[in-house]
Structures are given as structure tokens and as C-alpha cells.
């Protein structure tokens, strides 16, 4: 569980190709997060919807 309680989603800066999706195990937004994450991975374009969920916020 992330420290602030919000999901962490996105590519990790230190390991090329590593995409993180970390959230509470009972998250109800999992299908939406999965769709947005898949879009970022496949298209290599950031989704504005996921900007508040970036690891860089820490």
C-alpha cells in the first residue's frame, strides 16, 4: 500500500522498461487503471489521467 493511500502507476525512471502499478488490493478502479496502463505501455505516451499517480510525487 503506498504511503499516501493513492495508486502508483507509471514507468520507473531507474530501470528501463519497468512499469509499476501499485495500489490497495481491494481497489475498485483496477479495470480502469489496467486499461490506462496498457495504453501507456503499448503507445509509449503518457496519459493525463494518470499524472496524479506518478512515483515522482514522493
MARZA-227993 format. One line per 4 residues: number of its first residue (from 1); their letters; for each residue z, y, x of C-alpha. Coordinates in pm, whole numbers. Each point is the difference from the previous one (the first is absolute). Example, Ala and Ser with C-alpha at 12.3 -4.5 7.8 and 13.67 -1.06 7.14 Angstrom:
1	AS	780,-450,1230 ~ -66,344,137
This chain:
1	XXXX	0,0,0 ~ -99,335,150 ~ 291,232,76 ~ -101,263,-258
5	XXXX	-84,-256,-271 ~ -371,85,-13 ~ -288,-228,109 ~ -156,16,344
9	XXXX	-376,-49,-13 ~ -265,59,265 ~ -133,-77,343 ~ 256,-7,278
13	XXXX	-78,235,289 ~ 122,-213,292 ~ -171,-334,-78 ~ -369,30,-75
17	XXXX	-94,-174,-323 ~ 354,-46,-134 ~ 27,111,-363 ~ 350,12,-148
21	XXXX	103,-36,-362 ~ 379,1,-24 ~ 186,49,-326 ~ 275,-136,-221
25	XXXX	-68,-361,-104 ~ 15,81,-372 ~ -248,288,17 ~ -204,33,-317
29	XXXX	-274,197,172 ~ -104,-290,223 ~ -344,-46,-164 ~ -80,370,42
33	XXXX	127,10,359 ~ -203,-313,81 ~ -318,152,-143 ~ 45,329,188
37	XXXX	92,-181,323 ~ -305,-225,-27 ~ -217,308,-48 ~ 142,161,315
41	XXXX	-43,-317,206 ~ -356,-70,-113 ~ -132,356,-2 ~ 213,136,290
45	XXXX	57,315,-206 ~ 342,137,-89 ~ 91,12,-368 ~ 173,321,-102
49	XXXX	217,-198,-244 ~ 172,-173,293 ~ 74,307,213 ~ 370,21,-111
53	XXXX	40,-366,107 ~ -98,35,366 ~ 223,-126,279 ~ -31,339,167
57	XX	247,149,-251 ~ 288,-144,205
